[in-house]
Amino acid sequence: MKLAELAKGIVDKVNGEANIPDIDVAGITSDSRNVGSGYLFAAIPGTVANGCDFIPQAISSGASVVLLPQNENLGIATDGIRIIPSQNPRQHYAKLAGRFFGQQPKTISAITGTNGKTSVAAFLCQIWIGQGLAAGSVGTLGGQASGNGVNLAYPGALTTPDPAELHRILADMSEHGVDHLALEASSHGLDQHRLDGVNVKLAAFTNLSRDHLDYHGSEQAYFTAKKRLFTELLQPNGMAVINSDIKESVDLKIALEAREIRTVGFGRTSTDIRLVKQSPVRDGQELEVLVFDERYTVTLPLVGAFQASNALCALGLAISSGVRVSDGVRALGNLQGVRGRMELAGGLENGASVYVDYAHTPDALVNVLSAVRQHTAGRLHIVFGCGGDRDPGKRKPMGEAAACYADRVILTDDNPRGENPASIRARARAGCPAALEIGDRRQAIEAAIDGLSGGDLLVVAGKGHEQGQIVGNDVLPFDDVSVIREILGGERP
């Protein structure tokens, strides 16, 4: 693609003077290790490293265009290299990546919120696929698409990928006939403009609770980052699906009304998709729902009030995308849970059961434990830990949540990363002083299972789908579900 065509309307000036020249751009990336001949390299300032430090490496690898922050002093010779200064290189990089890769699924739904993004995306895809559509998702579990003869998979490590990688996936999905996409929008991704080149037609907000304050600094800044999805990225002719039961819904609706964007609410207080009644049944719950004044009853084969909320959010998005209400509601009865989200990992002969969940915030622990309490005939047990190099202020509240909502608490390690594991546990233990502390995660799970009596239920929280435990600079193989099943002797649910 020609640089002039690529940058038109996005970055129109070079060095603030001349028009962008008509030269070929063979690729685009912000990772100097991926640069090839004729590439545009985006030198993005980061929290860990500054992309400008890798400009010499990018040039030596063949970069012919460099996008960098305005007034950046390179201090190196750039003869023959086209330099594009930008006041917002992250945003320009995302938009350039979107234009370079070009194709995107026609209907893109972006979901944000502290909890539930992965489940909502998965549920929405299942509803779409059930209508005979090819649908995909991109998020914490990587990228995947299926339905209508399509079967695609893309590995990933970030909830919201780097813009070039994201748009490469979107273009590939589109080329394979995927017209519907559910995209997880993390607060980091929104704040860092990774989604600015995506044509978002539907947007959803699940909930908000304390998380990522190590990055955002305050809960208001955290919410502001997520709000960008609705105030800046959602297309003018788009639709928004909002949890009516959260206080942030008022602020969001005011902002959306100012843009004349239609809003669909869901929840117990909503007038659009209202949860009227919820009754637990074996391995699920029966829901009575009013959808635009029509009453429906459906058995949701998932445990937990928060899963009902996630399912109704997905229903709102599906209906907003054109799925008939009756078809969408019927599809809720066939939903399958997501890996590591309230996943039944196994059971004991005495009737005790073990679940794995990704809950890693105080609010998420409260939701999970409250949800499974009504399915617990005996005592409720939890194994949990807190991540290192992440918001330390949530550790004591996580301990308090575990101590308040579970009958037996075992405190262990999660992903300590670069911190001292014992110090992390000490901060959490302040909230649950009576907890049994076992640093080794496998030993903690073994001890928890050994303590299960008939009718008891155990939740192993924090890591969910993750396949490794981050200790220092190493990622040690560890999967909660696999470990549980090994301890249970290979027994399946």
ABEGO torsion letter per residue (X at the ends): XBAAAAABGABABBGGABBBBBBBBABBBABAAABBBGBBBBBBBBAABBAAAAAAAAAAAGBABBBBBBGBBAGBBABGBBBBBBABAAAAAAAAAAAAAGBBBABBBBBBEABGAAAAAAAAAAAAAAAGBBBBBBEAAEBBBBEGGBBBBBBBABABBBAAAAAAAAAAAAAAGBABBBBBBBAAAAAAGAAAABBBABBBBABBBBBGAAAAGBAAAAAAAAAAAAAAABBAABBBBBBAABAAAAAAAAAAAAAGBBBBBBEAABAABBBABBBBBBGEBBBBBBBGGBBBBBBBABBEAAAAAAAAAAAAAAAAAGBBAAAAAAAAAABBBBBGBGBBAEBBAAGBBBBBBABABAAAAAAAAAAAAAABABBBBBBBBBBBGBBAAAAAAAAAAAAAABABBBBBBBBAEABBAAAAAAAAAAABAABBBBABAAAAAAAAAAABBBGBBBBBBGAEABABBBBEABBBBBBAAAAAAAAAGGBBX
